[in-house]
Amino acid sequence: MQAGRKPIGARERGCLQRQRRGRLCSRPPTATGGSGGDPGNAPDLASLAALVHGAAASWTANRLCAAFNRLGKLCSPADEHAGAGDSQRTELLHRTLDTLADAYLPLLPGLDDAKWCIIPLWACAKAGYWGGELAAALLQQLGLDAGTLLYKATGQDHANFWWSVSTAPEEARAAGLTEEMLRISADCLLRMAMGPVDIEPQLCSHVLLGCARLGYTDPALLHALAAAAGQAASRMDEQSLANTLYALAVLECKDSAYGPSLRRLTMEVQQRLQRQPYVFTPPSLSITLYALALLQPKDGHQWDTVLAQLASAAGHAAGRMGEQGLSNTIYALEVLRCKGPAYAHALQQLTAEVQQRLQRQPDTLTPQGMSNILYALVLLQPEHSLQWDVVVMQLAAECKRRDFAGFSAQGLANSAWALAKLGYRDQDWLAAAVETAVRPDIMQALTAHGFSSLWYALVLVRHRPTVAFLESTSAASGMLRTEADAQSCTNLLWSLATLGVPHEPRLVDVLVERLGVLLAHKGEMKEQNLANSLWALAVMGPSVLFCHRRSVEGMLREVVRLRKEAEAAAVVEDSGAQL
């Protein structure tokens, strides 16, 4: 419960119960009581807070709602994420909402328009205020009488409803939001989309973003909103454009039905960048690039032009990006294979910014951000320079300084693999990574690919693993038996053999058994996988080869089959070339 908040009392519960029996007033209370200035025109948060704390108890619902609306508008972007803003400002926001809630809850059951619930809910979302009773009461009011209020809501109301509930933590939604409420709102939006008036651009962006956050994937609603967004692209602001693309990407709206809308949206991005290269804010740049990374466009030159423009703008904005935006931008450029000369300068600017932040405020970079950056640097591999090497060394030093604290299992494995691939050979950082990997929480979360990446890093750095790490890998045999792919099995066998680790019979048995299962599925095993696996078993000694002779024979037969196929294909190709 929010500090200083009172629980809903008997009066409020009685009002809610009467409301559930269908008692709705035709309009909000309009008593002329209330002193002080107009909260809707308060110039800043301190002024609004002073008005609220001095007189809110005597205000009408109109004035209280105006105060909620003004408070939402006065929130900074950081306030939208609870705990992310200044602690004193957040405390003032929440104390002000406490006071407004005390005055508003008794009036709530008599209000018969959706806006009386949605405007305060939007203010809660903007301020990250979910700990008290207010949000739950607002949602419960909207859901009364089979969602009567939602059916009467305006398009802007629906947009703010989706945006607000999608930012709420799960426990806050569970207190009042139902699937039926989302369905009712979706039905209303569909009717609007099919009506004679165009849906407002911001409505499309807010609702699609809400769908993405909530995992709401009704095809009819998504198609209608995507089509409306495409038509309204030229009227969207840059943040709405970015959020719409991001939402469609997260919702995996990639099939041909979405093609026209996606083309219109990305063409609008391109045209704005052509007219004014730096019109997009740093957050909207990183969001747009990340969205395109998820969408994986394949329209050739048009996309290349858009990406080059976005990368250039992102490089220019690197110093003004947040940590998450900076790491997401570098990661997106890697996914989109932006590694040619057109991207060299942007990558230099972005990595230079990473270097400067590591020097000034290394703690601002999150483990996930560092992991994403390292992984991206490996796959981008621009022309090596001293600056690039320095960034890698700084990231490695920071990982070691933290002893990989806070890294997820996947982040740990990716970071170790990336540092080894980037040529960082210091033994201490890898020792720290291995020590972290054997922690029970990390070990249980490691996937087959994660184990493979860690062992591969050990080989590249020539770091002999601890007994604990070998035993932990062996203990994961059950997972490896069912989940490891051909590359993971091969890498593990190859790593064990290369490092000369005394082979653990149970682990080797599981890996060879899994390879046999994959071998039965044509196309699962590549010739290189087979060659490396056979080499590893041979290095482990005659006894291992003999123990797994049937599997070895099967792999040899598959090598012969693949070789014959390759030779036959080469003959056909040569014959065709001579005709």
HUWOUR-V806133 format. One line per field, one symbol per residue. phi: phi as a letter, one per 40 degrees, with the letter a starting at -180 (. if undefined). Layout:
BEGIN
phi=???
END
This chain:
BEGIN
phi=.cdgcccdcccccccccccccgcbccacdbdcchbgccccbdcaccccccccccadcbcccdcccccdcccdccccdcccbdgcccccccccdccccdcccdccdccdcccbbdcccccccccdcccgbbccccdcccccccccffgdccccccccdccccccccccccdcccccacbccccccccccccccccccbcccdccdccccccdcccgcbcdcccccccccccccdcbcccccdccccccccccfcbccccddccccccccdccccccadbcccdcccccccccccccfcbcgddcdcdcccccccccccdcbccdcccccccccccdcfcbcdcbdcccccccccddcccccacccccdccccccdccccccfcdcadccccccccccccdcdcffcgccdcccccccccccccgcbccccccccccccccdccdccccdccdccccccdcccfbcccccccccccccdccccbbcccccdccccccdcccgcdccdcccdccccccccccccdgcbcccdccccccccccchdcccccbdcccccccccccccccccccccccccccccc
END
